[in-house]
């Protein structure tokens, strides 16, 4: 038995196997524990760098919790807002950050703004009308009865000198007899003949008619009425057999060789319409064809019902193509010389809040899309766009589609938005009872006021934000008219001097401190006050 054991020990394969097993055991003992520690350490660090999720209430966006639960105000379930980690340090803390997927889903579009010479398009609507100066009334110059009418309907064309009616007139009959008697006495009373002829001329008898009476020696109880102008009969006032008096209107006649295009212009468009300017218009009755004319008159009075003023354009009417009553459309392009080299943005980029006009500017140099609210000062409307006189700079990239979606996200996060001017919804509502800021409000409070320079709503927002950024400030309100800021703060944590320095550091001079020139120069042009 002993001999067998010795043989087994001396077996070289068994020796090699034993050595291998011992080596593996020693390797596990030496390196196994340390590798486990490395893995464990790596695992812990990944947990430390994990982003924490923020939960909020859809009805009360000022509520923010680090875990799910119920809203302390309305008891609704909290919803995830966004992760608190992974922020981009290059992005303003007031900006709204969205993922690239969210931007694509909301169809958010941006464009880079630039300066240009704005052109305003004014659209006008109106009708073709007859030129009132070329319209005449065909009247009777004698009393009598219409024996025959040669014009029987409106729209008929007449020519100057054409017989339009025959009238029986006792007065004309007597005047003809006076003419014949004067002819007999013309040898010794020539003035009597001249007076008789002039009387007939005043009744609009032509020299040819008077000569015919004088030559025939016979009076005619009927006299012909001749047209005094050419044109279109627009109104027929009498019928055959009617008795008429001197001055009675028989027909209204319009000369349509020239017509008016009468347009209605809103009061906001009147500054861009000048007498003497050329204007092109089209007719619905003749699509594809344009006509031109000159603005000859702009009514100084507004219609109180339509709030419009009439704009008259004179134009020739060859071939009588333009007929009164036709609908006309015109587009006037006016260069706004007083707004040359100004920024122009689409109307879709602007959100209205009543007193404020805001846009969202895309933040540069960010890893993820981020947008910051900016208040702008608007100039005149250009139809589908606005002139911007302040608030954004040349080269800024603004949101032109989807701005309302971004603003809704800002409201949910309690940041500055259309409905929240200063972005301090938590402080103003006081619902977030767990914050340190709310606890500060319970302490001692001091009130101070001092003058601060500024001009616009953007200045107001910047001044109040700088003041509220000082620890211990409870409330800050800058009066734009009086140029005075009212402060409520905890005197144990801050002072009037510290708050003044913070406001000056934001670019606004106070009665205690002056803003650095470099900071002041960096402000938007609309915020540059007199220093």
C-alpha positions as CSV (number, residue, x, y, z in Angstrom):
1,X,0.0,0.0,0.0
2,X,2.8,2.4,0.9
3,X,4.5,1.5,-2.4
4,X,1.4,2.5,-4.4
5,X,1.1,5.9,-2.7
6,X,4.7,6.6,-3.4
7,X,4.2,5.8,-7.1
8,X,1.2,8.1,-7.3
9,X,3.2,11.0,-5.7
10,X,6.1,10.4,-8.1
11,X,3.7,10.6,-11.1
12,X,4.8,13.8,-13.0
13,X,1.3,14.6,-14.4
14,X,-0.1,14.6,-10.9
15,X,2.7,16.9,-9.8
16,X,1.9,19.4,-12.6
17,X,-1.9,19.4,-11.8
18,X,-1.3,20.0,-8.2
19,X,1.0,23.0,-8.9
20,X,-1.6,24.5,-11.2
21,X,-4.4,24.2,-8.7
22,X,-2.2,25.8,-6.0
23,X,-1.4,28.7,-8.4
24,X,-5.0,29.3,-9.2
25,X,-5.9,29.3,-5.5
26,X,-3.2,31.8,-4.6
27,X,-4.2,34.1,-7.5
28,X,-7.8,34.2,-6.4
29,X,-6.7,35.0,-2.8
30,X,-4.3,37.8,-3.9
31,X,-6.3,39.5,-6.6
32,X,-9.9,38.5,-6.1
33,X,-10.7,40.7,-3.1
34,X,-9.1,43.8,-4.5
35,X,-10.9,43.5,-7.8
36,X,-14.1,43.3,-6.0
37,X,-13.3,46.4,-4.0
38,X,-12.6,48.3,-7.3
39,X,-15.9,47.2,-8.8
40,X,-17.7,48.2,-5.7
41,X,-16.1,51.6,-5.7
42,X,-17.0,52.1,-9.3
43,X,-20.5,51.2,-8.7
44,X,-20.8,53.7,-5.8
45,X,-19.5,56.6,-7.9
46,X,-21.9,55.9,-10.6
47,X,-24.7,56.2,-8.1
48,X,-23.3,59.4,-6.8
49,X,-23.3,61.0,-10.3
50,X,-26.8,59.8,-11.1
51,X,-29.2,62.5,-11.8
52,X,-32.0,63.1,-9.3
53,X,-35.5,63.5,-10.6
54,X,-37.6,66.5,-9.7
55,X,-41.4,66.1,-9.1
56,X,-44.0,68.9,-9.4
57,X,-47.7,69.5,-9.5
58,X,-49.4,70.2,-12.8
59,X,-51.7,72.6,-11.1
60,X,-49.1,74.3,-8.8
61,X,-45.8,74.4,-10.7
62,X,-44.1,76.1,-7.7
63,X,-44.2,72.8,-5.8
64,X,-40.9,70.9,-6.4
65,X,-40.1,67.6,-4.6
66,X,-37.2,65.2,-4.9
67,X,-39.5,62.2,-4.7
68,X,-43.1,61.3,-5.9
69,X,-46.0,61.9,-3.7
70,X,-49.1,64.2,-3.3
71,X,-49.2,67.9,-3.8
72,X,-49.4,69.7,-0.4
73,X,-52.0,72.2,-1.8
74,X,-54.4,70.2,-3.9
75,X,-53.4,66.6,-3.1
76,X,-52.9,65.7,-6.7
77,X,-50.3,63.2,-7.7
78,X,-46.9,64.8,-8.5
79,X,-45.5,64.4,-12.0
80,X,-41.8,64.2,-13.0
81,X,-40.5,67.5,-14.1
82,X,-36.9,67.1,-15.2
83,X,-33.6,65.8,-13.8
84,X,-31.7,68.2,-11.6
85,X,-28.3,67.0,-12.6
86,X,-26.6,67.2,-16.0
87,X,-27.1,70.9,-16.3
88,X,-25.1,73.0,-18.8
89,X,-23.1,75.6,-17.0
90,X,-23.1,77.8,-20.1
91,X,-26.9,78.2,-20.0
92,X,-28.7,80.9,-18.0
93,X,-30.4,79.4,-14.9
94,X,-33.7,81.1,-16.1
95,X,-33.5,79.4,-19.5
96,X,-35.8,76.5,-20.4
97,X,-33.9,73.4,-21.4
98,X,-35.5,70.8,-23.7
99,X,-34.2,67.6,-25.1
100,X,-33.6,67.3,-28.8
101,X,-36.5,64.8,-29.0
102,X,-38.9,67.3,-27.3
103,X,-37.9,70.1,-29.7
104,X,-38.5,67.9,-32.7
105,X,-41.9,66.6,-31.3
106,X,-43.1,70.2,-30.6
107,X,-41.9,71.3,-34.1
108,X,-40.0,74.2,-32.6
109,X,-38.3,76.2,-35.3
110,X,-35.8,79.0,-35.0
111,X,-34.3,81.7,-37.2
112,X,-31.4,84.2,-36.9
113,X,-32.6,87.8,-36.9
114,X,-30.9,90.5,-38.9
115,X,-31.2,94.2,-39.7
116,X,-32.9,95.3,-42.8
117,X,-34.8,98.2,-44.4
118,X,-38.5,97.3,-43.6
119,X,-41.1,97.6,-46.3
120,X,-44.7,97.8,-45.2
121,X,-47.4,96.3,-47.3
122,X,-50.8,98.0,-47.1
123,X,-53.8,96.0,-48.5
124,X,-56.7,98.0,-49.7
125,X,-60.2,97.0,-50.9
126,X,-62.7,99.1,-52.7
127,X,-64.8,99.6,-55.8
128,X,-64.8,101.5,-59.1
129,X,-66.9,104.6,-59.1
130,X,-67.7,107.3,-61.7
131,X,-65.7,110.5,-61.5
132,X,-68.1,113.0,-59.9
133,X,-66.4,115.9,-61.7
134,X,-67.4,114.5,-65.1
135,X,-71.0,113.8,-64.1
136,X,-73.7,116.2,-65.2
137,X,-77.5,116.6,-64.9
138,X,-79.4,117.2,-68.1
139,X,-82.1,119.8,-67.2
140,X,-84.9,121.6,-68.9
141,X,-84.5,125.3,-69.3
142,X,-88.1,126.1,-69.9
143,X,-91.5,125.2,-68.5
144,X,-93.7,122.8,-70.5
145,X,-94.8,119.3,-71.3
146,X,-92.6,116.5,-72.7
147,X,-94.1,115.5,-76.0
148,X,-91.5,112.9,-76.9
149,X,-88.5,111.3,-75.3
150,X,-85.6,110.0,-77.4
151,X,-83.8,108.4,-74.4
152,X,-85.9,105.7,-72.8
153,X,-83.6,103.7,-70.4
154,X,-80.6,104.1,-68.1
155,X,-77.2,102.9,-69.5
156,X,-77.9,104.4,-72.9
157,X,-75.0,106.3,-74.4
158,X,-75.7,109.9,-75.6
159,X,-73.5,112.4,-77.5
160,X,-73.3,116.1,-77.0
161,X,-75.7,118.0,-79.3
162,X,-78.0,114.9,-79.7
163,X,-81.8,115.6,-79.4
164,X,-83.0,113.9,-76.3
165,X,-86.6,115.3,-76.0
166,X,-89.2,117.6,-77.6
167,X,-91.1,119.9,-75.3
168,X,-94.3,122.0,-75.8
169,X,-93.7,125.3,-74.1
170,X,-96.1,128.3,-74.2
171,X,-93.2,130.5,-73.1
172,X,-91.0,129.4,-76.0
173,X,-94.0,130.0,-78.4
174,X,-94.3,133.6,-77.2
175,X,-90.5,134.1,-77.4
176,X,-90.5,132.9,-81.0
177,X,-93.3,135.4,-81.9
178,X,-91.2,138.1,-80.3
179,X,-88.3,137.1,-82.5
180,X,-90.4,137.3,-85.7
181,X,-91.7,140.8,-84.7
182,X,-88.2,142.0,-84.0
183,X,-87.1,140.7,-87.4
184,X,-89.7,143.0,-89.0
185,X,-88.4,146.0,-87.0
186,X,-84.7,145.3,-87.3
187,X,-84.2,148.2,-89.8
188,X,-84.9,150.9,-87.2
189,X,-84.6,148.9,-83.9
190,X,-81.7,146.4,-84.4
191,X,-81.2,146.1,-80.6
192,X,-84.7,144.6,-80.2
193,X,-83.7,141.7,-82.6
194,X,-80.6,141.1,-80.7
195,X,-82.4,140.9,-77.4
196,X,-85.0,138.5,-78.8
197,X,-82.2,136.1,-80.0
198,X,-80.4,136.3,-76.7
199,X,-83.5,135.4,-74.8
200,X,-83.8,132.2,-76.9
201,X,-80.1,131.4,-76.4
202,X,-80.6,131.6,-72.6
203,X,-83.3,128.9,-73.0
204,X,-80.5,126.8,-74.7
205,X,-81.8,127.1,-78.3
206,X,-78.9,126.8,-80.7
207,X,-78.0,129.5,-83.2
208,X,-79.1,127.0,-85.9
209,X,-82.5,126.6,-84.4
210,X,-82.9,130.4,-84.0
211,X,-81.8,130.9,-87.7
212,X,-84.4,128.3,-88.8
213,X,-87.2,130.1,-87.0
214,X,-86.0,133.5,-88.4
215,X,-85.8,132.1,-92.0
216,X,-89.2,130.2,-92.0
217,X,-91.1,133.0,-90.3
218,X,-93.3,130.4,-88.7
219,X,-93.4,129.7,-85.0
220,X,-93.2,126.1,-83.7
221,X,-95.0,125.2,-80.5
222,X,-92.5,122.3,-80.0
223,X,-88.9,122.8,-79.2
224,X,-86.0,120.2,-79.2
225,X,-83.9,119.7,-76.1
226,X,-80.3,119.0,-77.0
227,X,-77.7,117.0,-74.9
228,X,-75.2,119.3,-73.3
229,X,-72.6,116.6,-72.7
230,X,-71.6,113.1,-73.8
231,X,-71.7,110.0,-71.6
232,X,-73.8,107.2,-70.1
233,X,-77.3,107.8,-68.8
234,X,-77.1,106.7,-65.1
235,X,-80.5,107.9,-64.1
236,X,-83.8,108.7,-65.9
237,X,-86.0,111.2,-64.0
238,X,-89.0,111.8,-66.4
239,X,-91.4,110.0,-68.7
240,X,-93.2,111.1,-71.8
241,X,-96.1,113.4,-71.1
242,X,-94.7,114.7,-67.8
243,X,-95.1,118.4,-67.1
244,X,-91.8,119.9,-66.1
245,X,-90.6,123.3,-64.7
246,X,-87.5,125.3,-65.5
247,X,-84.5,123.6,-64.0
248,X,-86.1,120.1,-63.8
249,X,-83.6,117.3,-64.1
250,X,-84.4,115.0,-67.1
251,X,-81.4,112.6,-67.0
252,X,-78.1,112.2,-65.0
253,X,-75.2,111.6,-67.3
254,X,-71.8,110.2,-66.4
255,X,-68.6,110.5,-68.5
256,X,-66.7,107.2,-67.9
257,X,-63.6,108.1,-69.9
258,X,-61.9,108.5,-66.5
259,X,-63.0,106.8,-63.3
260,X,-62.2,106.6,-59.6
261,X,-61.0,103.6,-57.7
262,X,-62.3,104.3,-54.2
263,X,-60.6,102.3,-51.4
264,X,-61.1,102.0,-47.7
265,X,-58.0,102.4,-45.6
266,X,-57.8,101.7,-41.8
267,X,-56.5,104.5,-39.6
268,X,-53.2,102.6,-38.9
269,X,-52.5,102.5,-42.7
270,X,-53.1,106.1,-43.4
271,X,-49.6,107.3,-42.6
272,X,-48.3,105.2,-45.5
273,X,-50.6,106.6,-48.1
274,X,-49.6,109.9,-49.7
275,X,-51.3,112.0,-52.3
276,X,-49.4,111.8,-55.6
277,X,-48.1,108.3,-55.1
278,X,-48.6,105.7,-57.8
279,X,-50.8,102.7,-57.0
280,X,-51.5,99.5,-58.8
281,X,-54.7,97.6,-58.4
282,X,-56.5,94.5,-59.8
283,X,-60.1,93.7,-60.5
284,X,-61.9,90.5,-59.5
285,X,-63.7,90.7,-62.9
286,X,-60.4,90.6,-64.8
287,X,-57.9,88.4,-63.0
288,X,-54.3,88.6,-64.1
289,X,-54.6,92.1,-65.4
290,X,-53.4,95.1,-63.4
291,X,-54.3,98.8,-63.6
292,X,-52.4,101.8,-62.3
293,X,-53.4,105.2,-61.1
294,X,-52.4,108.1,-58.8
295,X,-53.7,108.8,-55.3
296,X,-55.5,112.1,-55.7
297,X,-57.3,112.4,-52.4
298,X,-57.2,110.9,-48.9
299,X,-60.4,111.7,-46.9
300,X,-59.4,113.6,-43.7
301,X,-62.5,112.2,-41.9
302,X,-62.9,108.6,-40.6
303,X,-66.1,106.7,-40.9
304,X,-67.2,106.2,-37.3
305,X,-68.7,102.8,-38.1
306,X,-66.0,101.1,-40.1
307,X,-63.1,103.2,-38.7
308,X,-61.8,103.7,-42.2
309,X,-61.0,106.6,-44.5
310,X,-61.6,106.8,-48.2
311,X,-58.6,106.9,-50.6
312,X,-59.3,108.0,-54.1
313,X,-57.3,106.9,-57.1
314,X,-57.8,108.5,-60.5
315,X,-57.2,106.3,-63.6
316,X,-58.0,106.4,-67.3
317,X,-60.6,104.1,-68.7
318,X,-59.8,103.2,-72.3
319,X,-62.3,100.9,-73.9
320,X,-64.7,101.4,-71.0
321,X,-63.3,98.3,-69.3
322,X,-63.6,99.7,-65.8
323,X,-67.3,99.8,-64.8
324,X,-68.7,101.5,-61.7
325,X,-69.4,98.9,-59.0
326,X,-66.5,96.5,-59.9
327,X,-64.5,95.3,-56.9
328,X,-60.9,96.3,-56.8
329,X,-57.9,95.2,-54.6
330,X,-54.6,97.1,-54.2
331,X,-51.3,96.5,-52.5
332,X,-49.2,99.5,-51.5
333,X,-45.5,99.0,-50.6
334,X,-44.2,101.8,-48.5
335,X,-40.6,102.1,-47.3
336,X,-40.3,102.9,-43.6
337,X,-37.4,105.3,-43.8
338,X,-37.7,106.2,-40.1
339,X,-37.0,102.5,-39.3
340,X,-34.1,101.8,-41.7
341,X,-31.6,99.3,-40.5
342,X,-33.8,97.8,-37.8
343,X,-34.4,94.2,-36.8
344,X,-37.5,92.6,-38.3
345,X,-39.0,89.4,-36.9
346,X,-42.0,87.2,-37.9
347,X,-45.3,87.7,-36.1
348,X,-45.3,84.0,-35.1
349,X,-42.3,84.7,-32.8
350,X,-44.1,87.2,-30.6
351,X,-46.2,86.3,-27.6
352,X,-48.6,89.0,-26.3
353,X,-49.2,89.4,-22.6
354,X,-51.2,92.6,-22.8
355,X,-48.6,95.1,-21.5
356,X,-45.5,93.1,-22.7
357,X,-44.4,91.5,-25.9
358,X,-41.9,88.6,-25.5
359,X,-39.9,86.3,-27.7
360,X,-37.7,83.3,-26.8
361,X,-34.1,83.4,-27.7
362,X,-32.1,80.2,-28.2
363,X,-29.0,80.1,-26.0
364,X,-25.7,79.6,-27.8
365,X,-22.9,77.1,-26.8
366,X,-25.3,74.7,-25.1
367,X,-25.1,70.9,-25.3
368,X,-28.9,70.7,-25.3
369,X,-31.4,73.2,-26.7
370,X,-32.2,76.0,-24.2
371,X,-34.4,79.1,-24.7
372,X,-34.5,82.3,-22.6
373,X,-37.4,84.7,-22.4
374,X,-36.7,88.2,-23.7
375,X,-39.0,91.2,-23.7
376,X,-39.0,93.3,-26.9
377,X,-40.2,96.7,-28.0
378,X,-42.2,96.5,-31.2
379,X,-42.4,99.1,-33.9
380,X,-45.0,99.1,-36.7
381,X,-46.6,96.0,-38.1
382,X,-45.4,95.0,-41.6
383,X,-48.2,92.5,-42.3
384,X,-46.7,89.1,-41.4
385,X,-43.8,90.6,-39.4
386,X,-42.9,93.4,-36.9
387,X,-40.1,95.9,-36.6
388,X,-38.3,95.5,-33.3
389,X,-36.9,98.7,-31.8
390,X,-35.3,97.1,-28.7
391,X,-34.9,93.9,-26.7
392,X,-32.9,91.6,-29.1
393,X,-29.7,92.1,-31.1
394,X,-28.6,91.4,-34.6
395,X,-27.6,87.7,-34.8
396,X,-29.8,86.4,-32.1
397,X,-31.5,83.1,-32.9
398,X,-35.2,83.4,-31.9
399,X,-38.1,80.8,-31.9
400,X,-40.4,81.5,-34.8
401,X,-42.6,78.4,-34.3
402,X,-43.5,76.7,-31.0
403,X,-42.9,79.7,-28.7
404,X,-46.1,78.9,-26.8
405,X,-44.9,75.4,-26.1
406,X,-41.7,76.7,-24.6
407,X,-43.6,79.2,-22.5
408,X,-45.9,76.5,-21.1
409,X,-42.8,74.6,-20.0
410,X,-41.5,77.8,-18.3
411,X,-44.8,78.1,-16.4
412,X,-44.7,74.5,-15.2
413,X,-41.1,75.1,-13.9
414,X,-42.1,78.3,-12.2
415,X,-39.7,80.4,-14.3
416,X,-40.2,83.7,-15.9
417,X,-43.0,83.4,-18.6
418,X,-46.0,85.2,-20.1
419,X,-48.0,84.7,-16.8
420,X,-45.0,85.1,-14.5
421,X,-43.1,88.3,-15.0
422,X,-40.4,87.9,-12.4
423,X,-40.1,84.2,-12.2
424,X,-40.7,84.2,-8.4
425,X,-43.8,82.1,-8.2
426,X,-42.6,80.2,-5.2
427,X,-41.9,83.3,-3.2
428,X,-45.0,85.1,-4.2
429,X,-47.4,82.3,-3.4
430,X,-45.7,81.1,-0.3
431,X,-46.8,77.5,-0.8
432,X,-43.4,75.9,-0.7
433,X,-43.3,75.9,3.1
434,X,-40.2,73.7,3.3
435,X,-37.8,76.2,1.7
436,X,-35.2,78.1,3.6
437,X,-36.3,81.3,1.7
438,X,-39.8,81.0,3.2
439,X,-38.3,80.6,6.7
440,X,-36.3,83.9,6.2
441,X,-39.6,85.7,5.7
442,X,-40.6,84.9,9.2
443,X,-37.8,86.9,10.7
444,X,-37.3,90.6,11.2
445,X,-38.1,92.8,8.2
446,X,-36.8,96.3,7.3
447,X,-38.1,98.6,4.5
448,X,-35.9,100.9,2.5
449,X,-36.1,102.9,-0.8
450,X,-33.7,104.7,-3.1
451,X,-33.4,105.9,-6.6
452,X,-32.4,103.6,-9.4
453,X,-31.9,104.6,-13.1
454,X,-33.7,102.7,-15.8
455,X,-36.2,103.0,-18.7
456,X,-38.3,100.1,-19.6
457,X,-39.9,96.8,-18.5
458,X,-36.6,95.0,-19.2
459,X,-34.9,97.4,-16.8
460,X,-37.5,96.7,-14.2
461,X,-37.1,93.0,-14.5
462,X,-33.3,93.2,-14.3
463,X,-33.3,95.6,-11.3
464,X,-35.7,93.5,-9.3
465,X,-33.9,90.3,-10.2
466,X,-30.6,91.8,-9.0
467,X,-32.1,92.9,-5.8
468,X,-33.9,89.6,-5.1
469,X,-30.6,87.8,-5.8
470,X,-29.1,89.2,-2.6
471,X,-29.6,86.8,0.3
472,X,-32.1,88.2,2.8
473,X,-34.1,90.3,0.4
474,X,-37.8,89.5,0.9
475,X,-39.4,91.7,-1.7
476,X,-38.2,94.3,-4.4
477,X,-40.4,96.5,-6.5
478,X,-39.0,99.2,-8.8
479,X,-41.4,102.1,-9.7
480,X,-40.7,102.8,-13.4
481,X,-42.1,106.4,-13.3
482,X,-40.6,107.5,-10.0
483,X,-37.3,105.6,-10.7
484,X,-37.4,104.4,-7.0
485,X,-37.0,100.9,-5.7
486,X,-38.9,99.7,-2.6
487,X,-37.2,97.0,-0.6
488,X,-38.2,94.6,2.2
489,X,-35.3,92.7,3.6
490,X,-33.9,91.0,6.7
491,X,-31.4,93.5,8.2
492,X,-29.5,90.7,9.9
493,X,-28.6,89.2,6.6
494,X,-28.1,92.2,4.3
495,X,-28.2,95.9,4.1
496,X,-29.2,98.8,1.8
497,X,-25.6,99.2,0.7
498,X,-25.2,95.6,-0.4
499,X,-28.4,95.6,-2.4
500,X,-27.4,98.9,-4.1
501,X,-24.1,97.4,-5.1
502,X,-25.8,94.3,-6.5
503,X,-28.1,96.5,-8.6
504,X,-25.2,98.6,-9.9
505,X,-23.4,95.4,-10.8
506,X,-26.3,94.6,-13.1
507,X,-25.8,97.8,-15.0
508,X,-28.1,100.4,-13.3
509,X,-26.8,103.5,-11.5
510,X,-28.3,104.0,-8.0
511,X,-28.1,107.1,-5.7
512,X,-25.4,105.2,-3.8
513,X,-23.4,103.4,-6.5
514,X,-22.5,103.8,-10.2
515,X,-22.7,100.9,-12.6
516,X,-19.4,99.8,-14.3
517,X,-19.2,101.2,-17.8
518,X,-18.5,97.8,-19.4
519,X,-21.7,96.4,-17.8
520,X,-23.8,99.4,-18.8
521,X,-22.5,99.3,-22.4
522,X,-23.5,95.6,-22.7
523,X,-27.2,96.4,-21.9
524,X,-29.7,96.4,-24.8
525,X,-30.0,99.8,-26.5
526,X,-33.5,100.3,-25.2
527,X,-32.1,100.2,-21.7
528,X,-29.5,102.9,-22.1
529,X,-30.5,105.7,-19.8
530,X,-28.9,109.1,-19.4
531,X,-25.8,108.8,-17.2
